[in-house]
């Protein structure tokens, strides 16, 4: 068991933890919009997390985790592992709190994400996604410095922080005079966001969506045990969702709460990106569009009041233009 999994065993993420995280986050960040979108005559509600200061929901968990560090832990710094969105969340929170941050990122991470992470003042250590373990690289850095690991999804504080998006969804629906949500469709990589949403909205059905070839959580839930991705070289544009396997702390929540899990193709993702651009006038990255892609493709049927996560908008301009052209 890794050090992070041991930490997860010591602290169990809870609804109360999500609510405490929400109070902290409300002090520094405005709510992201909850936007209605008509799909086949039904209204779904899209949580526009690409409008966070770092362009993704990851800022929530990072802030909750780093702001809970004590003085000694802050002095030793933090280490994160990420393809880019969590990297920026940790870097943003670390800069605001005056904490040194080192981020382990894949060498093929999008240029935009690499540059943005460095611009926020974090040190970036690159690894090869196909031949190296990012967790092993991070463990080596932590052994040298005594820094705190801020894992992208397998961290109780991070899970609670991500769940604050669900608290906002409930409050924003109420502002529209709507009770719910009855269902939340969540983008899913390691399961941090989906786990947090499950805690925040205990009465909602939780559906998860992964990219084709990276459907390890779906297969794990079907098997009743954690399974890794079959092929770490499987091509995808959804870099934000390329996680080798989930962690026990996430799996324990998801196995109790997920009612449906599906994977989506690249073409279905490009269609969703184009719909977001044309109908909501926003930019969403491939990994941030998979939940909507599943609804648009008819793979997940909305139930009552349905919310969908648009979880990030950090996409290189040339890739965005290429994918929208393909969706035409």
C-alpha positions in Angstrom: 0.0 0.0 0.0 1.4 3.4 -0.9 1.7 6.3 1.5 -1.2 8.0 -0.1 -3.4 5.0 0.2 -2.4 4.8 3.9 -3.5 8.4 4.3 -6.8 7.6 2.6 -7.3 4.8 5.1 -6.7 7.2 8.0 -9.1 9.9 6.7 -12.3 8.9 5.0 -13.9 11.6 2.8 -17.3 12.6 4.0 -20.2 14.9 3.1 -19.3 17.0 6.2 -15.8 17.3 4.7 -17.3 18.5 1.4 -19.3 21.1 3.2 -16.3 22.3 5.1 -14.4 22.5 1.8 -17.3 24.5 0.3 -17.0 27.1 3.0 -13.3 27.5 2.3 -13.7 27.7 -1.5 -16.6 30.1 -1.3 -14.2 32.6 0.4 -11.9 32.7 -2.6 -13.8 31.6 -5.7 -17.1 32.5 -7.3 -19.5 29.8 -8.4 -19.0 28.6 -11.9 -22.1 28.9 -14.1 -24.7 26.2 -14.4 -26.0 26.5 -17.9 -29.2 24.9 -19.4 -28.8 23.0 -22.7 -31.6 21.4 -24.7 -30.9 17.9 -25.8 -33.7 16.1 -27.7 -36.4 18.2 -26.1 -35.1 17.8 -22.6 -33.1 20.3 -20.5 -29.8 19.2 -19.0 -27.7 21.5 -16.8 -24.0 21.9 -17.6 -21.6 22.8 -14.9 -19.0 25.0 -16.6 -15.8 24.3 -14.7 -13.7 25.5 -17.6 -14.4 29.0 -16.2 -12.3 28.4 -13.0 -9.1 30.6 -12.8 -7.1 27.6 -13.9 -9.6 26.4 -16.5 -10.7 23.2 -14.6 -12.4 21.9 -11.4 -9.1 20.7 -10.0 -8.6 24.0 -8.2 -11.2 22.9 -5.7 -9.5 19.8 -4.4 -6.1 21.4 -4.5 -7.2 24.4 -2.4 -8.9 22.2 0.2 -5.8 20.0 0.5 -3.1 22.7 0.6 -5.1 25.1 2.9 -5.4 22.2 5.5 -1.6 21.7 5.7 0.0 22.8 9.0 3.0 25.1 9.1 5.6 22.4 9.1 4.0 20.7 6.1 3.8 23.9 4.2 7.5 24.6 4.9 8.4 21.2 3.3 6.4 21.9 0.2 4.1 19.7 -1.9 4.4 17.2 -4.8 1.6 16.6 -7.3 1.1 14.2 -10.2 -0.9 15.4 -13.1 -1.2 15.7 -16.9 -2.0 19.3 -16.4 -5.3 20.4 -14.8 -4.5 19.2 -11.3 -1.0 20.5 -11.9 -2.3 24.0 -12.4 -4.7 23.6 -9.4 -1.9 22.7 -7.1 0.4 25.3 -8.5 -2.3 28.0 -8.1 -3.0 27.1 -4.5 0.6 26.8 -3.7 1.4 30.2 -5.1 -1.5 31.8 -3.1 -0.4 30.1 0.1 3.4 30.6 -0.4 4.2 26.9 -0.6 6.8 25.4 -2.9 5.3 23.0 -5.4 6.8 20.3 -7.6 4.6 18.6 -10.2 5.3 15.3 -11.9 3.9 15.6 -15.5 4.0 13.3 -18.5 6.5 14.4 -21.2 3.7 14.4 -23.8 1.3 16.6 -21.7 -0.3 19.4 -23.8 2.0 22.4 -24.2 -0.6 24.8 -22.8 -0.8 22.8 -19.6 2.9 22.6 -19.1 3.5 26.2 -19.7 0.6 27.3 -17.5 1.9 25.2 -14.6 5.4 26.6 -14.9 4.0 30.2 -15.1 2.3 29.7 -11.8 5.7 29.1 -10.2 5.7 25.3 -9.8 8.8 23.2 -10.7 7.9 20.5 -13.3 9.5 17.1 -13.4 8.7 15.1 -16.6 8.3 11.4 -16.9 7.5 8.9 -19.7 3.9 7.8 -19.5 4.6 4.5 -21.2 7.7 3.4 -19.3 7.7 5.1 -15.9 5.3 5.3 -13.0 4.4 8.8 -12.0 3.7 7.6 -8.5 7.2 6.2 -8.2 8.8 9.4 -9.5 6.7 11.4 -7.0 7.7 9.0 -4.2 11.4 9.5 -5.0 11.0 13.3 -4.8 9.1 13.1 -1.5 11.7 10.8 0.0 14.3 13.5 -0.7 12.3 16.6 0.6 9.7 15.3 3.0 7.1 17.1 0.9 3.4 16.2 1.1 1.9 14.3 -1.8 -1.2 15.9 -3.3 -2.6 13.2 -5.5 -4.8 14.0 -8.4 -7.7 11.8 -7.3 -6.7 9.3 -4.6 -6.6 11.8 -1.7 -9.5 12.3 0.7 -9.1 16.1 0.8 -9.0 16.3 -2.9 -12.2 14.2 -3.2 -14.0 16.4 -0.7 -12.8 19.5 -2.6 -14.0 18.3 -5.9 -17.4 17.5 -4.4 -18.0 21.2 -3.8 -19.1 21.4 -7.5 -22.0 19.2 -6.4 -22.9 21.6 -3.5 -23.0 24.4 -6.0 -25.1 22.5 -8.5 -27.8 21.9 -5.8 -27.7 25.6 -4.8 -27.8 26.9 -8.4 -30.7 24.6 -9.3 -32.6 25.9 -6.3 -32.0 29.5 -7.5 -33.8 28.5 -10.7 -36.6 27.1 -8.7 -35.6 23.5 -9.5 -35.2 20.7 -7.1 -32.4 18.2 -7.7 -30.2 16.9 -9.3 -31.8 13.5 -9.8 -28.7 12.5 -11.9 -25.2 13.7 -12.3 -23.2 12.6 -15.3 -19.5 13.0 -14.5 -16.3 12.9 -16.6 -14.1 10.3 -15.0 -10.4 9.6 -15.0 -9.2 8.4 -11.6 -12.6 9.1 -10.0 -11.9 12.1 -7.8 -14.6 14.2 -9.2 -17.2 11.5 -9.4 -16.5 10.4 -5.8 -16.8 13.9 -4.5 -20.1 14.5 -6.4 -21.4 11.2 -5.0 -20.7 12.5 -1.4 -22.1 15.9 -2.1 -25.3 14.7 -3.7 -26.3 11.5 -1.8 -29.7 11.3 -3.4 -28.6 11.7 -7.0 -27.9 8.8 -9.4 -24.2 9.0 -10.4 -23.2 8.1 -14.0 -19.5 8.1 -15.1 -18.0 8.5 -18.5 -14.5 7.5 -19.6 -12.7 7.7 -22.9 -12.6 4.6 -25.1 -9.6 2.5 -24.2 -9.3 4.2 -20.7 -12.4 2.6 -19.2 -10.6 1.0 -16.2 -13.1 2.2 -13.6 -16.1 0.9 -15.6 -14.4 -2.5 -15.9 -13.4 -2.4 -12.2 -16.9 -1.8 -11.1 -18.2 -4.6 -13.3 -15.5 -7.0 -11.9 -15.8 -5.9 -8.3 -12.1 -5.2 -8.0 -9.7 -2.5 -9.1 -8.3 -3.3 -12.6 -5.7 -1.2 -14.5 -5.9 0.2 -17.9 -5.2 -2.5 -20.4 -3.0 -0.5 -22.8 -1.2 2.6 -21.5 -0.4 3.5 -25.2 -4.0 3.5 -26.3 -4.4 6.7 -28.3 -6.7 9.4 -27.0 -7.1 13.2 -27.0 -8.5 13.0 -23.4 -5.2 13.5 -21.7 -6.8 14.7 -18.5 -8.5 11.2 -18.1 -5.4 9.0 -18.7 -5.1 7.4 -15.3 -3.5 4.0 -15.0 -6.0 2.8 -12.4 -8.2 4.2 -9.6 -7.4 4.1 -5.8 -9.2 2.2 -3.1 -10.6 5.4 -1.5 -12.3 6.3 -4.8 -13.4 2.7 -5.7 -15.1 2.3 -2.3 -17.4 5.3 -2.9 -18.0 4.6 -6.6 -18.9 0.9 -6.2 -21.7 1.9 -3.9 -23.0 4.9 -5.9 -22.4 4.6 -9.6 -25.6 3.5 -11.4 -24.1 3.5 -14.9 -20.7 3.8 -16.6 -20.0 4.1 -20.3 -17.1 5.0 -22.6 -17.2 7.3 -25.5 -15.3 7.5 -28.8 -13.2 10.3 -30.2 -15.9 11.2 -32.7 -18.5 11.5 -29.9 -16.1 13.7 -27.9 -15.5 16.0 -30.9 -19.3 16.3 -31.4 -19.7 17.4 -27.8 -16.9 19.9 -28.0 -18.6 21.5 -31.1 -22.0 21.6 -29.3 -20.5 23.4 -26.3 -18.8 25.9 -28.7 -21.9 26.5 -30.8 -24.6 26.4 -28.2 -22.9 27.5 -25.0 -20.2 29.6 -26.6 -17.5 28.0 -24.5 -14.3 26.1 -25.1 -14.1 22.6 -23.5 -11.2 20.3 -23.7 -11.6 16.6 -24.9 -11.5 15.1 -21.4 -13.9 17.7 -20.1 -16.4 16.9 -22.8 -16.9 13.1 -22.3 -19.9 13.4 -20.0 -21.8 15.5 -22.4 -20.6 13.3 -25.2 -22.3 10.3 -23.6 -25.6 12.1 -23.3 -25.5 13.5 -26.9 -24.7 10.0 -28.2 -27.7 8.5 -26.3 -25.4 6.2 -24.2 -26.8 7.8 -21.0 -30.4 8.8 -20.8 -31.1 11.9 -18.7 -33.2 11.2 -15.6 -35.4 14.0 -14.3 -33.2 16.9 -13.4 -29.8 16.0 -14.9 -26.5 17.8 -14.4 -23.5 17.2 -16.6 -19.9 18.2 -15.8 -17.9 20.2 -18.3 -14.8 19.7 -16.3 -12.0 21.7 -18.1 -11.1 23.9 -21.0 -7.3 23.6 -21.3 -6.8 22.6 -24.8 -4.1 23.6 -27.3 -5.5 25.9 -30.0 -4.4 23.7 -32.9 -6.0 20.6 -31.4 -9.2 22.4 -30.7 -9.5 23.7 -34.2 -8.6 20.2 -35.6 -11.3 18.5 -33.5 -14.0 21.1 -34.3 -13.3 20.7 -38.0 -13.6 16.9 -37.7 -17.0 17.4 -36.0 -18.4 19.5 -38.8 
